[in-house]
């Protein structure tokens, strides 16, 4: 275990720097370090000498958690192919190295491929918030630049009235990483298929689901279809409302495009629910949101967050210590929350050190791309640009913070392989999705959601947000099931006959309410096809569990300290020391079910 701790510590820092460091040479060196550590780890997992030593250990008299870890190690070794002959082990080793190299390049291409469109006239920016327009960059010709970075494209898709420009930037967004990533993805899928077959599995999907809660690709496929079927009536209703809204602009319109979805949803919510996202964002300045989330975590989990004095890889990174209110340190974390060139483009939790009891405290980082990078202050010491966030960006912040709390609170097990978020992969998203629910709670929002005049968000505004919340949920879930089916299908198919684009078009037609946009290549920037591989269903599987977990808070109060403490102690603190289904059952007093999810789906 000490060996794995050291390897993971080095790998995690290299992975972090390859995704975040402002110096391109250091990012490149960090990627090389990642490859070196992965090579060592692959060698270790194929070492018969280590495996034989592990086999000889009698853990029958050890505590249950040590026995669990011993069993997990033996399974991991056999799943690596340690029991195969030397020739096959050499083949497996090279496949693992190749897959890691290809995956790094696939991710790098997505991260570094920032595309844009130019806008000539202020009329083409109609509908956009003034602070967004003020923050846009211009080229040498004085044209405004709309880029595929999240803080640029997402408000543009939501607010810009110009349909032609929305389509143009959306097509650029769907083509990031193309064409290079098409060939890379084909190689990744092919080599993973070879790996699985050498290990005795029919497909790579079978290999990765074996150790997940869902257990088999067949179960995953059944789950995807079940959720898609449950969501279809609501999705059809949502789509009809979107189309009706589009026809008020274009009476000849017969279909809604994916590039129109966010804009039309905004219009429907504004007209039918009196929901005004532009007005709402005035209450979500980045610094206020961050402090509000810190205070929420303190209230829920009986912790406090204080400054941590340490060095960082960029001046915009903030550093923090998480500790119990008794003063005991639980862990440390970094927040790298604003976009810059060469940085990871999405939102994610990066583990830096897995906590191990009496050996090392957990350390993590959140890497996001929210507004608020402008640090200039006015004469009173306040930011000139408050970094106004969309409500769904606040939701994303809470989501990633849920991962962080899971990692730090659960990072105190005796064995690294059972610590922090070391649960089944398809459970990992449940704690993060659960925490999202507090972004809809007025008692939480009123503690930090204030506008530039210091006025608290009105309860009437939050009530309108809640009434509008259900709209678009059906189309969203159907879209998510398209992504889930795509990831499962790619890794269940024969690589020799797999046509990436044909499969994408077929599955989009089967699951998504929105048609494929000609000459786009979404698979080239669907980063989860490398990281989650066949398991993108994880997000919805975890959401079903999260909805059931949340039902306990709904019944007894979202800020009920007893429920929160029970959740912390039963679900987060144990890390991976129990099966995820048992952790959930310990908290609920029963196995999880779909009831709460279905109720949320159908709520008006």
N, C-alpha and C positions, 0 to 999 in steps of 0.2 A: 504493500500500500504506500509506503514511503517513496518507493521508486515512481509510482504513478503520480503521486503528489508533485514531485519535482518536475516530471515531464509536463504535466498539465500546467504548472505555474509558468514554465517557459513558453509553452504553446499558446497559452491564453494572452500573454503580453504581446507575443508576435502577431497573433490574430488581431488584437486590438489596434496595434500600431499600423498594420497593413491596411486597416479600414479607416483610420482616423488621422494619422500623422500628417501635418501640413507639408512636410518635406517629401517629395516624390522618391528621392533616393532611399530615405529611411523606410518608406512604405515598401519599396522593392526589396530592401534588405530584410525587412520583417517577413515578407512573403517567403523569402529563401529560408529563413529560420523556421517558419511553419513547416515547410517541406522537410527540413532536417529532422525536426522533432517527430513528425508523422512517420518518417522512415524508421526512426528508433522504436517508436511505439508499435509499428507493424512487425518489426523484427521480434520484439518482446512477446507480442501476442501469438507469434508462430514458433516460439522457442519451446521445444519439447523438454528441455532441461528444467525450465521454470514450471511448465505444466506438470511434469512428473513430481516435482517437489510439492506442488499444490495438491496433487492426488494423494500423496502420502500423509498429508495432514489429517489427523482425526479431530474433527471439530464437534463430535457428538456430545462432549461434555461442556462445550462452550455455551454462552448465552445465545438466545434465539437470533439476535441481530447479527452476531458473528457468524453463526451457522448460515444465515441468509446471505451474507456477503461471500462466504466461502463458496456456496452453491452458485451464486451469480458469477463469480470469477471463473469457475469451471465451465459454466455455460458459455461465457464470453470467449474463452479459449477455444472450445470446440466449434463455436460459430465462426471463429477466425480461420479454422482449418488446421489447427495444430496437430490433429491426429492423422493427417494425410502424409503420404510419403514425401521424401525430400524434393523430388522433381515437381510435384504438385504444389508443395509449399512455396517453392521458388516462383512458380507461376502466380499463385495467389498474392505473394508479396509484391510482385511487379504490377499486378492489376490494382492493388490498393494504392500504390505510389502513383500510378497513372491517373486513377480516378481523382485523387487529391489534387494533382497538378492541373488536371482539366477543370475541376471544380473551382479552383482558385482563379484560373483565367476567366472562366465563365462569370464569376462574381465581379472580378475586376473590370471586365468589359461593361457590365451593367453600371457599376459605380462611376466609371470615368466617361461614359458616353452621355454627355449632356447636350441635348438638341434644343433648337429654338425656332421661333418664327419672329418676324419683324412686323411692327404695326406703325403705319405712317401717320395716321390721323387720330386726334383726340376723340373724334366721333366713334372710332373703332373700340374705344375703351369705355363706352357708355355702359353704365350699370355697375362698374367696379368701384369699390370703396376708395376714397381719396387718399388714405394713408398707403394703400396698395399702389396706386398710381405714382405717388410721391417716391416710393421705394424702388420703382423700376429702373433698371439700367438702360442706357442708350448706346447705340453704336456711333461710329464716326460720322455717319450721315444724319444723326439726330433721330433715328427711328427707335421706338421702344422695343425692348427685347422681352419676349415671353419665353421662358425656358421650361424644360421638363423636370426641373427640380420641384419638389413638392410645394414649397411656399409660393412658388410662382404659378404652377399649372392648376392646382386645385381651386384657389379662389377664382382664377380665370374661367374655369369650367362651370363654376357655380354662379358667377355674377355677370359675366360678359354677355351682352345682348347679341353680339355679332356671331351668328351661327357658323359662318364660313371660317372664321378664325378659330372658333372652338374645335371644329373638325380638324383643321390643319394642325393645331398643337397636339390634339389627341392622337392623330396618326403618327406624329413624331414620337409621342410617348410610347405607343405600342411597338415602335420599331427600334427602340434602344437595344443595343447589343447585336443587331442584325447588320450584315449577314454572318459575321464571325461566329456568333454564338449558336447558329444553326448547326454547323459542323461539330462544334464542341459538345453540344447537347446530344447529338447522335452518338458521339464517341462515349460520353458518360453513360448513356443508356445501354449501349452495347457492352461496355466493359463491366458494368454492374450485372448485366444479364449473364455474362461469362462467369463472373465471380459466383453468382448464385448457383448456376448449374454445376460448377466444380464442387460446390459444397453440398450438392444433393437436392437442391430446390428447383422447382419448375420455372419460377420467375423471381425477379428481385423483389417484387411486391410480396410474394410469399415469405421471402427471407426477412424483410423488415417488419412485417406485421406479426410474425411469430412471437415476438417479445413485447408486443403492444397489448393494451387492454382489449382491442378489437379482435386480435388473435389470427384472423385469416383475411385474405383479399376478398373472399366471398362475403364475409361478414361486413367488410368495409363497403362493398358494392351494394349490399342490401340496405345498409344504413344510409348511403347517399341517396338511393332511390326512395327510401321511406321519407327522408327529410324533404326531398324535392316534391314528393306527392303531397305531403302535409302543407307545403308552402304554396302550391300551385293556385288554389282559389284566391288567396290573398294577392299573389303575384299578378294574376289576371286582372283583379280589381285595380291594383296599383297602376298597371300598364294602361288600362282604359282611361284612368284619370290623367295620366301623362299625355296620352294621345289627344284627349279632349283639350288639354291645355295647349298643346302644340298647334292644334287646329284653330285656336283663336289667333295665332300668329300667321300660320300658313293653312288656309282652309283646305288645300289640296293634299295635305300630308296624310299618308296612310300608315306610316310606321315611325316609331321613335328610335333614334340611334343612341348608342351608348354615350357618345359625346354630348348628347342633349339631356341625358338623365338628370345630372346634378342641377342644371339650370332650371329645368321644368319642375323638378321636385321643389326647388326653392320658390318658384312662382305659385305652385299649388298650395304649399304651406302658407305662403303669405296671403293668398286670396281666400282660402277656405278655412284656415286655422289661425289667421292673423299672426303668423309666426314670421318674424323678420330677422334673418340671420345676421344681416349687416348691423342692425341695432343691438343684437345680442352680443356680438363680438366686442363691442365697446366696453363690456364688463369683464373681459378676459385678457388682461395684460399679463405677459409671461411671468414677470417677477411675482405678481400677486398670486397667480395660479400655482407657481412653485411653492410659495410659502403656505398656501391653503392646503395643498396636498401633503406637505410636511406635517401640518397640524392635524389633518384628518388621520394620517398614519399614527400619529402620537395618541390620538383619542381612541382609535380602534384597537391598536396593538399594545397600548401601555408602554410606549417608547418615546424617546425624544431624539431630535436630530440637531447636532451642533456642528460648527465649522471644524474642519480637519485641515491642519497646516501640513501641506505636502506639495511636491512639485507636480506639474502637469505637462502634457504635450502641446497645449495651446492656451493662450491667455483667457479665452472664453470659457474654459472648463472650470466648473466649480467643484469643490471637494467637501465631503461631509462624513460625519461619524454617526452611526446609529447605535443608541444604547438604551438599556432599560432605564426606567425612571429611578431605579435604585443606584444607578451609576455604572452598572456593568456593561462593557462594550460588547455589542453584538456583531459589529462589522463596519466596513467603510465603503463609501461609494463615490464615484465621479459622475458628474452630469455634463455631457458634451451635447448641447441641445440645439445648436443653430447650424445652418448650412455653410459650407465653404467648398472650394474646389478640391477635388480628389477625395472627398470624404464619403463614407457610406451614405446612401441616398434615402434610406427608409428609417424606420424606428425599431430599435432592438435593445434587448438586454444582453450585455457581454459579461460573462463571468471572467474574473481575473484570477482569483484564488478561491478554490473550494474550501470552505471552512472544515476543519477537522479538530475535534475536541482535544484540548491541551497541546495542539501542535501549531495551528495557524487559524486566524480569524478570517471569515469570508470577506472578499473584496469584489465589487462589481462595478460596472459602468452602464449608464443608459446613453445610447447614441441615437439622437433624434435630429429632426430638421424643422424646428419651429421658428416662427418669427421672433425677433428680439435680439438679433446679432449686433445691431447698432448700439454701441455703448456710450454715444455722446450724451452729455448732460447739459441741462440748462443752468441758468444762474442760481436756481434754488436747489440744485443737486438731483433733479429728477430727469429721467430719460427724455430726450427730444422725441424719440420714437418708442412708444410703450411696448411694441411687439404684440400687437393685438392678435389673439388666437381665435380660430373658429371653435365652436363648441365641440365639434368632433375631434379637433386636435387636443383639446383638454381631455377628452375621453381616451385618446391614444396615450397621453401622458400617464393617466391613471392605469391604463392597461400595462404599460411597461413598468410602472412603479409596483404593480402587483407581482410581476416577475422578480423585481428587486427584493421585495419583502419576503417572498418565498425563499429566495436564495440566501438572504442574510439571517432570517429567523430560523430557517431550517438547516443552516450551515454549522451545526454543532454536534454532528454524529461522530462516533468513534472511527468510522471508516469512510474514506473519501468517496468511494463508489456508492455510498448510500446517503450522502450529505447534500444539503441544498435542494436543487431541483432535479436530483437524480432519481426521478420516478419514471414510470412508463412514459414514453415520448408523447403519447396521445392524451395524457392527463396534464401536461405542463401548462397548457393554455388556460386551464380552468381557474386557477387563482387570479390570473391577470384579467380574465373576462369578468370574474365576479366583481373586482374592484371598480370596473367601469360603471357599475350601477349607481355609484354615489354621485356621478356627474349630473344625475337627474334629480337629486334630492335637494329641496330648497334649504333645509336646515344646514346642509353642508355648503351649498353655493353662497349663501348669505354671509358666510364668514370670510370670503375672499373676493367675491365677484363685485367689483366696484368700478365705476367709470372714472373718467379724468377729473370729474368734479368731486369725487369721493362719495358719490351716491351708490348705495347698495342696489343690486339687481332687484327689481320689483317682483313680488310673489306672483302677480298677475302675468308677468312675462314668462316665468318658469312654468306656470300652469298651462300657458299656450304651447310651450315647448313640449310638455308632457302630452297634450292633446295631439300634437303633430307627430309625436315620436313613432307611432305605428305606421305612418304612411311611408311607403318605400321599403318596408321590411320584407315583404314578399318577394319583390324583384331582387333585393339584395341577397336573400337566402338562395334563390334559384341561381343567381350568378355564382355564389360561393360553391354551390353543388356542381356547377360547370367546371370550376377550377379543380375541385376535389376529384371529379370523374376523370379530368384530363391527366392529373398526376398519377392516378391509379392505373389508367389505361396505358400510358406511356411505359410504365414499368411492369405491365402484365402482358405486353405484346412482344411478338418476335421482332427484334431490332432489324432483321434483314428485310422485312416487309413493311416496317413502320414508316408511314408518311406523316411527318410532324404536322404539316398544315392541313392535310386532309382529315386527320383525326381531330384536330382543333375545330375545324369547321363543322364536322359531324356532331361532336359533343356540344358545341355551342348551340347548334340548332336543336338538340335534344333537351338541353337543360336551361339555357339562358333565354330570357324574354327578348334579348336584343340580338340582331343579326350580326354576323361577321362583317367586318369592314374590309373591303377588297384591298389586297396588296399590303396587308399588315401582318406582323409576325410576333404576336404576344409571347409565345413560348421563349423567344430569345431574351426576354427580360423578366421572366417569371422565375425569380431567384430561388423560390422554394422548391423548384424542380431539382435543384442540387441539394439544398439543405434538408428539406422534408422528404424528398424523393417521392415515393408513392403515397405519402401520408398527409396530404393537404386536408383530407377529411378531418384531421385532428382538430381544426379550429371549430367546426360545428359540433363534433363529438364533445369537445370540452365545454362548448356553450350549453349543451343539454345538461351537463353536470353542473355547470356554474349556475344555471337557472334554478336547479333543485337546491343547491347550497344557499342561494339568495332567498329562497322561500322561507328559510329559518329567520333571516333578518327581517323580511317583510312582516312576518307574524309578530315578532317581538320588538321591532324597532331597529332602524338602520344604525343607530348609534348606541344600541343596547350593549353595555359593557360585558354582560355575562355571555351573550351569544358571541360577541367578538372574541372574547378570551377563549371560549370553547373552540371556535374556529381556528384561532392561532395555535392552540395547544394540540388539537386533534388532527388538523390538516397541514398546517405550515411547519410547525416545529419538528415533526417526525422525519421530515425530508423524505428519503426513499427507504426508510427502515421497515415499511410495510407496503403491501400491494396498494395501489391507488384506490381500488374499489373498497378495500377495507378502511382506508383513511376516511373516505366519504361516508361509509356506513357508520363508522365510529361517531362522526359528527351528526349525521341525520338520525341515527338510531334504526336505520333500515337501508337496503340497497337503493341506489338512485333510480329514478324513473323519468319518463318523458312528460309527466303531467304539467310541471311548472313551465317547461319550454313551450308546450302547446298552448297553455294559457297566455303566455307572453305573446306568442305568434298571433293569436286571435284577438288580443286586447285592442279595443278601439281607443 
